[in-house]
Amino acid sequence: MPLPPALSSVLPLARYRPVFAAPGALAFTLSGLLGRLALAMNGVSVVVLIADRRGSYALAGALSATGVLAGAALLPLLGRLVDRHGQARVAVPAALATALPTAGLLLGARSGAPAWTLFLCWALSGSSPDLGGMARARWAHLHRADPALLHRANALEQSLDELCFMAGPVLGMALATTVAPEAGLLTAWALGTAGTLLFAAQRATEPPASGQHPSRAGGLIRTPGFRPVLTGFFTTGILFGALEVTTLAYTDALGHQAAGGPLLGLVAAGSCVSGLVFGAIRPRRSPATRLALGASAMALLMLLPLAAGLTRAGLLPLSLALLAAGSGTAPTMASGMTFVQGLLPARRLTEGMALAVSAILIGISTGATLGGTLAQHTAPGTGYLLPAGAAVLAATAFRRTVNSRNSSRSS
């Protein structure tokens, strides 16, 4: 199915057209985009809801963190079920199952229900499947025989993730503040459910279910090279969480609190553009080498906001530094997912990628907590030491991934 002219003009060098040559590829990509937009809306929507209805940002932040951790725990379990039974058979009931706890949270926040009921409802609402991981599993199924196309598909997926995390918080905030406090979360649930149902309906591109009862996740983690790559994803998550909190705290200290959101948008914009450009370039090195080089570049680029923060350079230099720093993340993440796709057996690929996403989510929660503590007790701008240090740790872990993989092949 050819791409529409309007969409073709957006993608660089028209090199992404072959990625969508398989019937149904564009359809599952667009439907999956709805679900990921909903995920990007959730965080800010629940914070605004609870802060407005309960008057407590502390409760709102704790509730948001609980949702992230619950999702990180549930995603690998759902991924294992998807690999065994198929995407549609698991995704549809999982998405529909979020209706009751989401409704419970909305009603409980408005009616003054005990706080523990809010935590329970929000944790249970995290049963939505990982559409990003399932989409990447479909690309691996469609393009496993063509590494260049798989490289482009993964770069595109990462860029779409960044696009969602630019638009999602803005949309969630706008709905929650201009329509009603519940509007952001309610819209996110509707988009997520609709996107999942439409995604599941695209059966032609769905990978075949293994039908096997897999061993525990511990066996998967023992795959040579997988444990250090999970460490790399975790420390990259720390980078994301710390960079967000540090930037918001720093702009507040400069007296420009409203600039925090747009500056974070620049990070996502830099990542989105670099991901598209990276995918348009024909890969000449192995995924492992691309991962190591990308992580090293990401670590170097994270020195730019650190320098801007420590020197109190102002908003314009910081914005340029964040735009440049963001350009290092998408190529690294895309290469990491490509590496995982080649590392793990196809029958457990969704579970493996869900573990990777869980590592990132736990890292984001950890980074946000540490970043907030550092911003509270140090001079403005010092907090940028944390994302810079996390980037170095990520580069080290991803380098270990390459070395571990090479060692297993030589033995």
N, C-alpha and C positions, 0 to 999 in steps of 0.2 A: 504494500500500500504506500503510494508516494506521499511525502509530507505536504501539507498545505503550503502555498506560497508564502503566507504571512509568517508561518513558523520557520520555513526554510531560510528566510532572510535574517532571522535572529541567530542562527547557529553558524559559527565561523567556518569559512572555507567550504561549506556544504559537505564536509566530510562525515557528517552524522547521518546523512540520508541512508547509507547502507545498513546502519544499525537498526533502522525501522523497516527493513525490507520484509521481515517475517510478518505474515498476516496476524493482526491483533497486537503487534508490539506497541504501536502508538496508543492504542486504546488502553492497554494496561498501564502504560506510563502516565497518561493523563488522569486516569481514575486513581492511581496510586498517589498522584500529586495532591489530590483532594485530602486523602487521609493524612499525608505528612503535613499539609497546611494546618489541619486540625491539631496535630501533635504540637506544632510550633505555637499555636494559640493557647494551649492549655495552661502553661505556667503563669503567664500574666493574667489570664482570665480568672483563675482561681484565687490569685493574690488580690486582685481588685474586688472580687466578690466578697471574700472574707473580711478584707479591710473595711469595706463599706458596710456590710451587714453586721459585723461583730466589733468593728472599731479597733482591731488589733493586727498590726503588721507582724508581730511576733508569732501569733497563731497562724496567720496567712503564710509566712515563710516556712514554719514547721510543717504545715499541711502540704505545701508544694514539695518540700524535700521528701516527705513521706511518699508522695505519689511517684517521684523519680525512683526511689529505692524499691518500691513495690513493683514498678515496671521492670526494673533491672532484674528482680528475682523471678518474675513471671515469664519474661521473654524467652529465655532458653527452654523452659518447659513447653511453651507453646510451639517453639521452633522444632522441638523433638517430635511433638504430635503432628506438625505439618509434614515433616520428612516421612513419617510413618503412614499417615492417612491421606495426605494431599492437602493442597492449600485451601481449596474451596470448602472441603468438609470440616476444616478446623476454623478458618477465618470467619465464616458466616455466623456460626453460633457464638464464637468468642466476641464478635462485634456486637451482636444483639444482646449479649449478656451484660454489656455495660449500661444498658438503659436504666435498669432498676437502681444500681448504686449512684449513677449520676443524678437521677431524679431525687434520690434520697439526700444527696449532698445539697442540691438546690433548695429543696424544701426545708432541710434541717438548718441551713444557714439563715434562711428567712424567718423561721419559726422559733429560733432560740434553742434548738436541740442541744443536748450535752456535747461538748467538744469531742469526746471519744467516738461519737457516732459519725462525726464529720471525717475523722481520720479513717475509720473503718470503711465508709462509703468511698472515699477517694482512693484508698488502697485497692479496693475491689474493682474500681472502675479502670484500673490499669491492665485489664485482661485483653485490651485491644492487641491484635497481632502486629508484628513488625512488618509493615508494608514495604519499607525500604529493603529489608533483608529478603523478603519474598520476591521483590522485583529483581534484585541482584541474582537471586537463584534462577530466575527465569532467563536473565541475560546469559548466565553461565550455561544453562541448558541449550539456549539458542545458538550461542557463538563460541562454545568450548573449542571447536576445531579451528577457530580463527582468532588468535591472540590479539591482533590489531583491532578487530571489531569489539572484542571483549574489553580491551583497554579503553576504547572510546565510550562504550556503554557505561562503564564504571565511573569514568570522569563526568559523564553527563549526569548520572545519578547523584554524584556528590554536589555538582553545581545546582541541581534541582533542590537538594537538601538545603543548601545555602540560600537559595531563592525563597524557600518556604520560611526559613528562620529570619529573613528580612521582612517578609510581608506578614507572617503570622502574628507576632506580637503587636504590630501596628493595628491590624484588623481587630484582634481581641481587645486591645485597649480602647479603640474607637467605639466598638459595640458596647462594652461594659460601662463606659463613661458617658455616652450620648444617648443610648437607648434605655438600658437598665443594667444593674450590676450582674444579673443572671444572663444577659444576652450573649456575652462573649463565650461562656462555657456551654450554653445551650447550642449556639451555632457551631462551636467546635465539635460537639457530639454529633450533630446532624451531618456535618461535612465528613467526619470520620467514618460514621456508619455508612453513609451513601457511597463514599469512596471505596470502602472495603467491599461492599456488596457488588459494586460495578467491577472492581478488580477481580473478585472471585468469579464473576460471570464470564471472564475471558479465559475459557477452558483450553483453547487451542495452543496457548503458549505455556500452559502449566506444566512444570516438571512432573514426571511420573512418581507416584508414591512408592516408597520402598516396600511397604507392607511388612517390614521386619521390626521386631522389638529390639531397639538398640541397647547397647550397654550404657552404663551410667555416664554422665558428662565427664567424670574423672578420666575415663578412658580416652575421650576425645581430647582433653587437655594435655594428655601425655603424648600426643602426636608431636614428633620432632619439629621444633620451630614454632609451635602454636602458643606455648606458654609465654615465651618472651614477646610474641606479637600482642598477646593480651595485655602484658605489662606496658607495652608501647601505647596501646589504645587507652589504657587507664591513665597514664601520665599525660597523654594528649587531652583527655577529658579534664584533668586538673588544670591544664593550660586554658581551656575554654572557660571553665567556671571562674578561675581566678582573674582572667582578663576582663570578663564582664563586670564582676564586682569592683575590681580595682579601677576600671574606667569610670564607672558610675560614681564611686567615692571621690576620685580625683577631680572630675568636673564639678562635683558639688563643692569641694574645697576651693576651687578656683572661682566660685560664685556663678557658675554656668550649669546648674543642675540639668536644665532642659536639653543641653547639648549631649548628654550621655547616650541617649537612645540613637540619635543620628550617627554618633561616632561608632557605636557598635554596629550600626548598619553598614558603615564603611568597611569594617572587618569582613562582614559577610559578603559585601559587594566585591571586594578584592579576591576573596576565595572563589566566588561564583565565576568571575571572569577568568581567573587563572585556571580553574578546572576545565572550562570550555576550551581554552587555548591549549592546555595540556593534552586534552583528549583529541584535539585536531591534529596533533603532531604524531607522526608514525613512530611507535616505540622502537628503539634500536638496542635497548638493554633488557635484561630479564626483569620480571616484576620485583624480585628481591633486591636487585641493584637499584631500581627506580625508587623503591621504598627507602632504602638507606640514604640515597642522595637527597630525596625529597625531605626526609626528616632532618638531615643536616642543614639544608637550606632553610627549613622552618625555624630551626634553632638560631641561625644567624639573623634571620629577619626579626625575630622576637627581641633582639637587642635594640632595635630602633625605638619602639615605645618605651623601653627601659631608659634609654638615653634621654628621650623627650621628657619623661616623668621626673627623672633625677635632676635635670637641669631646669625644671619649671619653664619649659620652652613656650608654653601657651597652646591655645587650641589648634591653630593652623598647623604648626609642626607636628603636633600629636595626631591630628587627623591624617596627615600624609603618612606618618609612621604606622598608624593602625591599618590604613589601606594597604601599604606594602607588606606589613606583617601578615595580614589575612591572605595574601596571595600565596603564602607557603603552605597553607593547611590543606586545601582541596587536592593538590597533586599527591600529597603524602597520604591522605585518607583513601583516595582512589587507588593508589598503588597498594596500600595495605589490604583493601578488599579484594583486589585482583590476586594478591599473594595468597590470601585465605582461600579463595576459590580454587586455586591450583594445589593448595596444601591438603585440603580435606576431601574425603570421599563424597561423591555427589549425593549419596543416600543420607548424609548427615550435614549437608551444606547449610540448610536454613538454621539448624541448631547452632552450628559453629558461628555463623554470622550474628545470630542473636546473642551469643556469648560475647562477641566483640562489641556489639552495641551496648550490652549491659556493662561491660568494663568502662566504656566511655561515659555512660550515665553515672556510674558510681564515682568516676573521676571528676565529673562536673560538680556533683554534690560536694565532694571533698574539697575541690578547688574553691568553690564558692564560700564554704565555711572558713577555710584557711585564709582566703583573700579578705573576707570581712574582718577577721581577727587582726590581720596585718594592717589593714587600712585604719582600724580603730586605734591602734597603739603605736603607729609609726608616722613619720612625716609624710605629707602628700606626695605621691609619686613613687615612694619606696615599694609599694605593693607590686609594682611591675617586675620586681625581682622574682616573684613567685612564678608567673607564666614563663619568664625567661628560663628559670631553673627547670621547670617542668618540661620545657622544650628540649633542653639538653638531656634530661633523663629519658625522654621519648626517643631521641636520636640514638642514645646508647642502647636502649632496649631493642629498637628495630635493627641496629647493627648486630646485636647478639642473635636476632632472628635469622639474619642472613648467614652468620657463622654457624649457627646450629643446623640450619638446613644443609649447608655445604658439607658439614661434618657427617651428617647422616647419609648423604649421597656417596661420600668417599668410602664410608665403611660398608 
